[in-house]
Amino acid sequence: MNTLFYSHPACRQHDMGQGHPECPARLDAITDHLRATGLDVALEFREAPEALADQLGRAHAAGYVMSLTDLLEQVRAGGEPRHLDPDTVACPQTLAAALRAAGAAVAATNDILAGPAGSPRTAFCAVRPPGHHATRDEAMGFCFFNNVAVAARHALDVHGLARVAIVDFDVHHGNGTEDIVAGDERVLMVSFFQHPLYPYSGAVPKGTNMVNVPLPPYTRGPAMREAVERQWLPALEAFRPQMLFISAGFDAHREDELGQMGLVEADYAWLTQQLVDVAGRHAQGRIVSCLEGGYHLGALARSVAAHLRVLANA
């Protein structure tokens, strides 16, 4: 069965400056590798729509959505980039990209939940900017809107699901997602991340619906797998999520210089298989995965391919 693959040309036009690791070439590396390996035939390509203000408002404060949109409109009209923090830069094309990134996650959720029997049960959103550092009312860490949190709340509030899980395997803690969903007992969030590392959070969970697994620098695959089996999987089994949302960061790869972990493609494939198995038992196979980090272009492309092969059973 094919996996839905959402992206949009606008996501390549968001540019935070020469030498910035979160660059347009990330998406090119992914799509080029998928075509070169023939994996693209297992995917159903769809164009991401723009997220609407009310969709964004399910995860973010209404004032934040309005003020950030106004700021990004000003940047678009003025034609000059603007720093929101030392690492997060808005350019004239950022608003369009951010709306498409969040819109991809919402569209994937709609299409999977509304699809007829036999239609795809999994989706991957090859989008940027990423989202998991964006809090309820603050842009940070390359992120503007929290794509996965927007989609998860859409599944709950619009489609009426009772329980969804958010899985975050980026090398950096998904502090923004935790800020948004902590205390929402309809959501179980499980994550691992290098600690200490930006944003220097996550060691103490903000809510009882969090399973945070801080891992020390230089952690490799066997230790990650043991932590997932011991801490994530029992929590997911007990929670019985009706849909899974993945913040898929590939910067824990051993070749990625933004972290110091030691995962390889086989680890991402193994991890994805565990999540596919959970979704098969409890969620009718329903998974929406959204790209987060991953900054070594070759490692990113290979790791996304490993992830997609399992999602698409290709």
Stockholm file with secondary structure:
# STOCKHOLM 1.0

chainA/1-314         MNTLFYSHPACRQHDMGQGHPECPARLDAITDHLRATGLDVALEFREAPEALADQLGRAHAAGYVMSLTDLLEQVRAGGEPRHLDPDTVACPQTLAAALRAAGAAVAATNDILAGPAGSPRTAFCAVRPPGHHATRDEAMGFCFFNNVAVAARHALDVHGLARVAIVDFDVHHGNGTEDIVAGDERVLMVSFFQHPLYPYSGAVPKGTNMVNVPLPPYTRGPAMREAVERQWLPALEAFRPQMLFISAGFDAHREDELGQMGLVEADYAWLTQQLVDVAGRHAQGRIVSCLEGGYHLGALARSVAAHLRVLANA
#=GR chainA/1-314 SS CCEEEEECTHHHHCCCCTTCSSCTHHHHHHHHHHHHHTGGGGEEEEECCCCCHHHHTTTSCHHHHHHHHHHHHHHHHHCSCEEEETTEEECTTHHHHHHHHHHHHHHHHHHHHHCCTTSCCEEEECCSSCCTTCCSSCCBTTBSSCHHHHHHHHHHHTSCCSCEEEEECCSSCCHHHHHHHTTCTTEEEEEEEESSCTTCCCSSCSSTTEEEEEECTTCBHHHHHHHIIIIIHHHHHHHCCSSEEEEECCTTBTTCTTSCCBBCHHHHHHHHHHHHHHHHHHSTTCEEEEECCCCSHHHHHHHHHHHHHHHTTC
#=GC SS_cons         CCEEEEECTHHHHCCCCTTCSSCTHHHHHHHHHHHHHTGGGGEEEEECCCCCHHHHTTTSCHHHHHHHHHHHHHHHHHCSCEEEETTEEECTTHHHHHHHHHHHHHHHHHHHHHCCTTSCCEEEECCSSCCTTCCSSCCBTTBSSCHHHHHHHHHHHTSCCSCEEEEECCSSCCHHHHHHHTTCTTEEEEEEEESSCTTCCCSSCSSTTEEEEEECTTCBHHHHHHHIIIIIHHHHHHHCCSSEEEEECCTTBTTCTTSCCBBCHHHHHHHHHHHHHHHHHHSTTCEEEEECCCCSHHHHHHHHHHHHHHHTTC
//
